[in-house]
Amino acid sequence: MKFELNSPANPPGPLRKLLGLVVTVVIVVLALMFSAVLLVVLAIIGTIAWAYLWWKTRELRKRMREFSSQGMARDAQASNDEVFEGEVIRVVEPRDVK
């Protein structure tokens, strides 16, 4: 016994076509609703993860700001006394070259 869905001997009627269209529209609408819900859930999870990381790194950011401000103050003092400016010329002797 052979079963064919759309055989020429048994063409689909208008009621069957309408039912197929309704089922297709319902499936597409459900897929769009599911994707919208999934997008909202992912956005909420991402926001919570970002807020958690931001909260956990606040002390580290504070220390980094303090360290950089101390480093700038130290650089300002060092430029007066501890930095030598000038040029260096390296002379290579012929016997040193291999």
LOGU-801217 format. One line per 4 residues: number of its first residue (from 1); their letters; for each residue x, y, z of N, C-alpha, C. Coordinates in pm, 1 decimal. Each point is the difference from the previous one (the first is absolute). Example, Ala and Ser with C-alpha at 12.3 -4.5 7.8 and 13.67 -1.06 7.14 Angstrom:
# residues 2
1 = as = 1319.0/-569.0/780.0/-89.0/119.0/0.0/90.0/120.0/0.0 | -35.0/105.0/-72.0/82.0/119.0/6.0/-77.0/109.0/73.0
***
This chain:
# residues 98
1 = mkfe = 84.2/-116.6/0.0/-84.2/116.6/0.0/89.7/124.1/0.0 | -28.3/91.4/-88.7/80.6/120.3/-14.1/-86.7/120.8/33.2 | 53.2/88.5/87.1/-75.3/118.2/40.6/70.5/123.6/-52.3 | -71.6/80.8/-78.2/53.9/125.5/-50.1/-89.1/112.4/47.7
5 = lnsp = 61.9/102.5/60.0/-77.2/108.7/59.2/-66.1/87.4/-106.5 | 75.8/40.9/-99.0/-53.0/90.3/-102.7/-1.9/-69.1/-136.1 | -62.9/-111.4/-8.8/-6.6/-70.6/-127.6/-102.9/68.7/-90.0 | 18.7/-8.2/-131.6/-96.3/63.0/-90.7/-139.7/-60.7/11.5
9 = anpp = -9.3/-121.5/45.5/-131.2/-63.4/12.6/-77.4/56.1/118.8 | 70.7/51.0/100.8/-65.0/51.1/120.7/51.5/142.0/28.3 | -37.6/101.7/-77.4/51.1/135.7/23.8/-58.0/57.4/129.4 | 80.9/85.3/69.2/-49.5/58.4/124.6/-113.4/98.5/-28.2
13 = gplr = -100.6/-5.4/83.5/-114.7/89.4/-15.6/27.2/135.0/63.7 | -89.4/94.9/-17.3/18.9/134.4/56.3/1.9/-0.2/152.9 | -76.3/-88.4/60.6/0.1/-7.4/146.6/135.5/-48.9/51.2 | 57.6/-95.2/-69.7/132.2/-52.2/39.2/108.2/106.1/-20.6
17 = kllg = -10.6/75.9/-108.0/96.4/108.5/-23.9/-13.2/108.1/106.4 | -122.1/34.7/35.5/-22.2/100.9/104.0/53.8/-47.7/134.3 | -22.6/-126.5/32.1/51.7/-55.4/125.0/153.9/2.2/1.9 | 60.8/-33.3/-113.4/146.1/5.3/-9.3/53.0/141.2/17.9
21 = lvvt = -68.5/98.3/-56.1/39.4/140.3/15.3/-12.5/44.5/145.6 | -109.1/-37.0/65.4/-20.1/38.3/140.3/107.6/-63.2/88.0 | 28.8/-126.1/-21.9/103.6/-67.8/79.1/135.6/66.1/-21.7 | 31.3/35.2/-124.1/127.9/66.5/-30.2/8.8/135.7/68.7
25 = vviv = -106.7/78.4/-5.7/-0.5/132.1/63.9/15.9/-14.4/151.2 | -68.2/-96.2/59.9/11.0/-21.5/144.7/143.2/-38.1/37.9 | 62.7/-85.5/-78.0/138.2/-40.9/29.4/94.9/118.3/-12.2 | -17.6/83.1/-102.5/87.2/117.2/-17.5/-20.0/99.1/114.4
29 = vlal = -124.1/23.5/39.7/-27.2/92.5/111.2/60.6/-52.9/129.7 | -13.4/-127.7/26.2/60.1/-58.0/121.0/152.5/10.1/-3.1 | 59.4/-20.5/-116.7/145.8/11.5/-12.2/45.0/143.4/26.7 | -73.0/98.3/-53.3/35.0/139.9/25.9/-17.3/36.2/146.9
33 = mfsa = -105.3/-48.6/61.7/-20.0/27.0/142.6/111.2/-62.5/83.5 | 37.0/-122.8/-33.6/107.1/-66.9/73.9/131.7/74.1/-17.0 | 27.9/46.2/-121.5/126.2/70.9/-21.9/0.7/134.2/72.6 | -113.8/67.8/6.6/-7.4/126.5/72.8/21.8/-22.1/149.7
37 = vllv = -61.9/-103.6/53.8/18.6/-31.9/142.2/146.0/-37.6/26.8 | 58.0/-78.5/-88.7/139.6/-39.0/16.4/92.3/122.1/-4.6 | -27.5/93.7/-89.8/81.1/121.3/-9.0/-9.9/82.5/127.7 | -117.6/12.1/55.8/-17.3/75.2/124.6/72.3/-69.4/115.2
41 = vlai = -11.5/-130.5/7.2/68.8/-74.9/106.7/151.5/17.0/-11.6 | 53.4/-8.7/-121.8/144.1/18.9/-18.5/43.9/141.6/36.1 | -80.7/99.0/-33.3/32.9/137.9/36.4/0.6/18.3/151.6 | -95.1/-59.9/67.7/-5.0/10.7/146.8/120.0/-70.6/62.9
45 = igti = 32.1/-118.0/-47.9/116.0/-72.9/53.4/128.4/77.0/-25.4 | 13.5/57.9/-118.5/118.8/80.1/-31.4/11.7/122.2/88.4 | -111.5/66.7/25.5/1.7/117.4/88.0/37.2/-38.6/142.7 | -52.5/-110.6/47.8/33.7/-46.1/135.3/147.5/-36.7/8.8
49 = away = 53.0/-67.2/-101.4/142.1/-37.2/0.1/88.2/124.5/-3.2 | -36.0/98.9/-83.0/77.9/124.5/-5.7/-3.1/71.9/134.6 | -118.0/9.0/62.4/-10.7/67.6/129.5/80.5/-73.4/107.2 | -2.2/-132.5/-3.9/76.7/-78.1/97.4/150.2/26.3/-16.4
53 = lwwk = 49.1/-4.5/-123.4/142.6/26.0/-22.4/37.6/143.8/35.1 | -87.2/94.4/-32.8/26.3/139.1/33.9/9.2/16.6/151.4 | -91.0/-64.5/74.1/-0.8/10.6/145.4/124.2/-66.5/60.0 | 38.7/-116.5/-51.7/114.1/-72.4/56.0/133.5/67.4/-32.5
57 = trel = 7.6/79.8/-104.6/127.3/62.6/-37.3/10.2/145.2/45.4 | -95.2/49.1/79.1/5.1/139.9/39.2/121.7/31.3/86.1 | 38.6/-90.2/89.5/118.0/21.5/84.1/126.6/1.1/-84.6 | 8.1/-89.6/-96.8/115.6/-4.3/-89.5/11.2/129.3/-80.9
61 = rkrm = -111.4/50.6/-50.4/2.4/125.6/-76.4/43.7/116.2/88.4 | -43.7/-0.5/124.9/39.2/105.8/93.4/151.0/-3.4/24.7 | 54.5/-118.7/21.4/144.3/-13.3/22.9/79.5/40.7/-123.6 | -51.5/-34.7/-118.0/70.4/37.6/-122.9/2.0/152.2/-17.5
65 = refs = -111.2/67.9/33.1/-1.6/146.3/-8.6/98.2/61.2/98.1 | 4.7/-52.1/123.3/94.3/51.4/99.5/143.7/-23.3/-43.7 | 27.1/-118.3/-54.4/135.6/-32.5/-43.2/43.1/90.3/-114.7 | -90.1/25.9/-94.5/38.8/83.3/-113.5/19.5/144.3/44.1
69 = sqgm = -80.1/48.8/94.6/19.4/137.2/47.1/129.7/11.5/79.8 | 36.9/-104.4/74.4/128.1/1.3/71.4/115.2/-6.7/-99.0 | -15.4/-76.4/-105.1/104.8/-11.6/-100.7/24.0/131.0/-72.0 | -106.2/75.4/-27.8/15.3/129.4/-65.7/71.8/97.8/91.3
73 = arda = -32.5/-2.7/128.9/66.6/89.1/94.6/147.6/-36.7/11.7 | 29.7/-129.3/-0.5/137.9/-45.8/9.0/78.0/39.3/-126.8 | -63.3/-8.1/-116.9/65.6/38.7/-125.1/31.3/148.7/-1.9 | -87.2/82.0/57.2/23.4/144.2/2.8/121.3/31.8/86.4
77 = qasn = 16.4/-71.5/110.9/115.8/23.2/85.5/126.0/-53.9/-65.9 | -6.0/-114.0/-66.2/117.8/-61.9/-58.4/55.3/81.3/-115.5 | -85.2/73.9/-70.2/49.0/74.1/-115.7/95.7/111.3/41.6 | -4.5/44.3/125.1/88.0/107.2/44.4/138.1/-50.9/40.7
81 = devf = 9.0/-115.4/64.8/125.1/-41.3/60.6/59.1/-128.8/-55.6 | -82.0/-94.5/-40.4/49.6/-132.9/-25.3/11.6/-39.3/-147.1 | -42.2/84.4/-91.2/1.2/-38.4/-140.6/113.9/72.0/-69.9 | 83.2/-78.0/-67.1/108.4/57.7/-78.8/-42.3/-0.7/-145.7
85 = egev = 13.4/112.9/-65.0/-35.0/6.4/-140.6/126.4/16.2/-81.0 | 3.7/-63.5/-115.7/116.8/10.5/-86.3/-4.6/-103.3/-109.2 | 111.8/-12.3/-71.8/8.9/-95.8/-109.4/114.3/-96.4/26.3 | -11.2/-117.4/-54.0/102.7/-101.6/12.3/40.2/-41.8/-141.0
89 = irvv = 128.8/-1.0/-23.9/50.3/-46.3/-129.0/85.1/-122.6/26.6 | -33.2/-109.4/-65.6/72.9/-124.8/18.6/96.7/-16.0/-116.1 | 124.7/-17.3/35.0/101.9/-19.3/-101.9/36.1/-147.3/-0.9 | -10.6/-62.2/-118.1/30.7/-140.5/-12.6/137.6/-13.2/-62.9
93 = eprd = 90.2/-66.8/70.4/134.1/-24.3/-50.8/-4.3/-112.1/-102.9 | 81.1/3.7/-103.4/-1.9/-103.1/-102.6/29.7/-140.3/54.3 | 82.6/-11.3/99.8/35.0/-132.9/53.6/-116.1/-62.8/77.0 | -99.0/84.2/47.7/-114.1/-50.7/74.3/-107.9/-59.1/-91.7
97 = vk = 2.8/37.8/-127.3/-100.4/-47.7/-93.5/34.1/-141.0/-44.6 | -98.3/-88.9/-0.5/25.1/-140.0/-39.3/-67.5/-31.5/-127.2
***
